[in-house]
Amino acid sequence: MPLLQKYSNPLRGIWLMSESSDELLSMLDNVIDYQPFLHTIKTEHRRKEWLASRVLLKELLGQEVRVEYYPDGAPFLPDIPLHISISHTNNYAVVLLQESPAAGIDIEYKSDRVRKIRSRFMNPEEEINIDTAHETNHLLIYWCAKETLFKMIGQDNVDFCQHLHVKPFPYSESGVFTVQETRTQERTSFQLGYLVTPDFILTWSLPAQ
């Protein structure tokens, strides 16, 4: 089965996109409704990403539902009372669904490139807490965490170094840690879960306690 994992609390899933876009489309019911938008997507890779997220959503809910987008590009479900977040990387698609607002999920394929761009998202306080024995993976968790938090707060003009903060946590291959946004007056903190696999890093929002 292409559905690699399905989790609860919050409901989320990971899909390995081994199928072609035509094969993914055949797994959906509302093919005619999707065709106008699909004709605007020029690349096979992008078509697969878009369709895989719909197939995964159908698998998670047991039914096919509409996904629409706010002006800032964030997805929402107009017909059911759940909040959604979607992410893709190198043939993987992930979807998260939760009842409370501030939903976020991010997946990143493992690559050393994160070391070269660390100055774009890491602040000095965070840098001193990176485990040098697992430097790339630890940096990727921070990157995913800030991408997740960015989706959760739904704000523009966000500086990843100044407005998005990851509280210190020891490196391991799974766990929970705290993030905080200082972009708004509320300066809200959230809990994120994370998972390190041989191929990718995944972070996601956790329901408020």
Secondary structure as GFF3:
##gff-version 3
##sequence-region A 1 209
A	DSSP	beta_strand	3	7	.	.	.	ID=ss1
A	DSSP	beta_strand	11	16	.	.	.	ID=ss2
A	DSSP	alpha_helix	21	26	.	.	.	ID=ss3
A	DSSP	alpha_helix	31	38	.	.	.	ID=ss4
A	DSSP	alpha_helix	44	61	.	.	.	ID=ss5
A	DSSP	beta_strand	68	69	.	.	.	ID=ss6
A	DSSP	beta_strand	75	76	.	.	.	ID=ss7
A	DSSP	beta_strand	83	89	.	.	.	ID=ss8
A	DSSP	beta_strand	92	98	.	.	.	ID=ss9
A	DSSP	beta_strand	105	109	.	.	.	ID=ss10
A	DSSP	alpha_helix	113	116	.	.	.	ID=ss11
A	DSSP	three_ten_helix	118	120	.	.	.	ID=ss12
A	DSSP	alpha_helix	124	127	.	.	.	ID=ss13
A	DSSP	three_ten_helix	132	134	.	.	.	ID=ss14
A	DSSP	alpha_helix	135	153	.	.	.	ID=ss15
A	DSSP	beta_strand	164	166	.	.	.	ID=ss16
A	DSSP	beta_strand	174	181	.	.	.	ID=ss17
A	DSSP	beta_strand	189	196	.	.	.	ID=ss18
A	DSSP	beta_strand	200	205	.	.	.	ID=ss19
###
